[in-house]
Amino acid sequence: MEGPTPLHQRSRTSPELSFVTSALGANLETLPPAIYPVPMSARPQSPLSTRLASYLLRNPLIYLYTGTLGTISLFAGFLDPNGRIQHNLARLWSWLILHAASSPLTVIGLDRLDLSQPAIYAANHSSALDIPVLYVGLPFQFRILAKLELFRLPFLGWHLRRSGQIPIDRTDARASLRSLSAASQTVKNGMPLVVFPEGGRCTDGHLQPFLGGIFYAAIKAQVPIIPMAIVGTFESLPMNSYVIHPTPFRLVIGDPIPTTGLVSRDMEALSSRVHRSIAELFYAHSSLTPPTANISGNVSDAPRSPVVG
């Protein structure tokens, strides 16, 4: 087995609308959840020196990089119809953030990618640092399917809109269907798409159940899904924290999962397969102990409210 590769590199009765409403969790129904018995005390502890370094150095640098490059990206968007310049600015922003966080990145499995074919890249989501990891770690231009709230933020939201990223509003089923159709068309047109199937950041570092909408888009586009595990970002910057803990990061890329020939009724099976693949990649490289639940996440039939953080 190869070792790590260091990075140098319609109507109310519409069945389709009803399907997407359920897939997105608009009625608080998602795929069966897993129960993760991990106490919140597992969150990283912050000594005084780490807090001071974050408040006085790392966070101000990140705000500076975001404001400066976000403004440049906004103006570059008027001269950059294909998004190439803005994507490179996002990669520079991400590289600067990882350096500010003192968190080196190692990418494993780049040799598994066939860059001649479009695909949907699915990753776990546990930290605000996940997006910089993806921009630095993936050596090609892509688009992100992201929650609508991010598009309302200054600088970051401006960049997302001008660079062609795709917003999704899970509170509006019709708008969500339009976003998923746009995502499907984007990848059909040859532009890779990056998604977080959990729907938001986790609070305990573990992989959460998936929302189903993106699997609808993948099946509609008939493109493979590339499972990826992001390791170390939760330990560095968990949700609702502003203290960055310098931590080595890993982006682990798995084997493509085909969708050719699948139809909408195969969505749950596809979701379970992708969940299982990402979980295997994640726990093989993480210091976290796999939960006692089934690794596919299919434990309980109780509904789970979608993660929106």
HUJORA-V568698 format. One line per field, one symbol per residue. ss: DSSP state (A for helix, B for strand, O for the rest). burial: # if it has 24 or more other C-alpha atoms within 12 Angstrom, else .. A space follows every 50 residues. Layout:
ss=???
burial=???
//
This chain:
ss=OOOOBBOOOOOOOOAAAAAAAAAAOOOOOOOOOOOOOOOAAAOOOOOAAA AAAAAAAAAAAAAAAAAAAAAAAAAAOOOOOOOAAAAAAAAAAAAAAAAA OOOOBBBBOAAAOOOOOOOBBBBOOOOOOAAAAAAAAOOOOBBBBBBAAA AAOOOAAAAAAAOOOBBBOOOOAAAAAAAAAAAAAAAAOOOBBBBOOOOO OOOOOOOOOOOOAAAAAAAAAOOOBBBBBBBOAAAAOOOOOOOOOOOOBB BBBBBBBOOOOOOAAAAAAAAAAAAAAAAAAAAAAOOOOOOOOOOOOOOO OOOOOOOOO
burial=......#........###########..########......##.#...# ...#...##..##.##..######.##.....#.################ #.########..#....#####################.#########.# #...################..################..########## #######################################.########## #########....#..#################.##...##.#.####.. ...#####.
//
